[in-house]
Amino acid sequence: MATYLDRIVASHRALVAADDRDLGALADKAASMPPARRFADSIKLAHRLAVIAEVKRRSPSKPGLAPNLDPGALASAYEEGGASALSVLTDSEFFGGSPEDLRAARLASALPVLRKDFTVGVGDVIDARLMGADAVLLIVAALERSELVELIRLCTRLGLDALVEVHDEAEAEEAMEAGARIVGVNQRDLHTFQVDTERAVRVAASLPSDCVRVAESGIAGPVDASRLADAGFDAVLVGESLVTASDPSGAVASLLQRRTHARAGHGPERA
């Protein structure tokens, strides 16, 4: 039986297969754009646990999350609350997002913006840069190893940061071998969409000390944020609890935990 992830990735791969644009010319155009905002630097420069605040209308597990949100107003509220970066869903079919949501959020704030989508091809990365994204999401479980390496290199060429998402220690090792510098540990199983709130803490120990570490999913409030800061994470990516909050600014501010670790004090050194 096909899982959520299987169906979503299959849909995106079909779009890539049907893309007959001149990607070489588009890549050159993307590479000539003004410099992107530095996603990783914004996280590293935070003096406390950084918050990547998400603009998210719905998901397969929560179809009625926040369908009528105003991405620009929400981005402004997140910035006012102290967020270090934004994450914007651009998948239309499964998450109700769009490139227009990303453009509106980026225009409304000075924060770097992650294009949150199922990136499976060269055209996806190029489109992210052209629509104004400063970073893209690369999911290890959705990519072949050669694809992951290729897309990380393309991000570098185009001036984008890559948040490489993993779910366990084996995927974390694969991400490191592919050249990842920003690693997100997603506590949601993308096959079942169930959340394991201990996953990020378990995987954190396998991440090298010189990568930027981001915890994703299942973060409901300050208690969760504090636990993840103590586990060595530099940032949390939070969507559901923020888009449904009556005061998004206050909800972001409540997550800004003091870092209790030195960045070099957790995880093995990269070889």
LINURZI-V707952 format. One record per run of one state. SS is the DSSP state (A for helix, B for strand, O for the rest). FROM is the first residue (numbers start at 1). TO is the last residue. If there is no record, write none. Layout:
((SS:FROM:TO) (SS:FROM:TO))
This chain:
((O:1:3) (A:4:17) (O:18:22) (A:23:31) (O:32:38) (A:39:44) (O:45:47) (B:48:48) (O:49:49) (B:50:55) (O:56:58) (B:59:59) (O:60:61) (B:62:62) (O:63:70) (A:71:81) (O:82:84) (B:85:89) (O:90:98) (A:99:108) (O:109:111) (B:112:116) (O:117:121) (A:122:130) (O:131:134) (B:135:139) (A:140:142) (O:143:144) (A:145:158) (O:159:160) (B:161:166) (O:167:168) (A:169:178) (O:179:181) (B:182:186) (O:187:187) (B:188:188) (O:189:194) (B:195:195) (O:196:198) (A:199:204) (O:205:211) (B:212:216) (O:217:221) (A:222:230) (O:231:234) (B:235:238) (O:239:239) (A:240:243) (O:244:247) (A:248:253) (O:254:257) (B:258:258) (O:259:262) (A:263:265) (O:266:271))
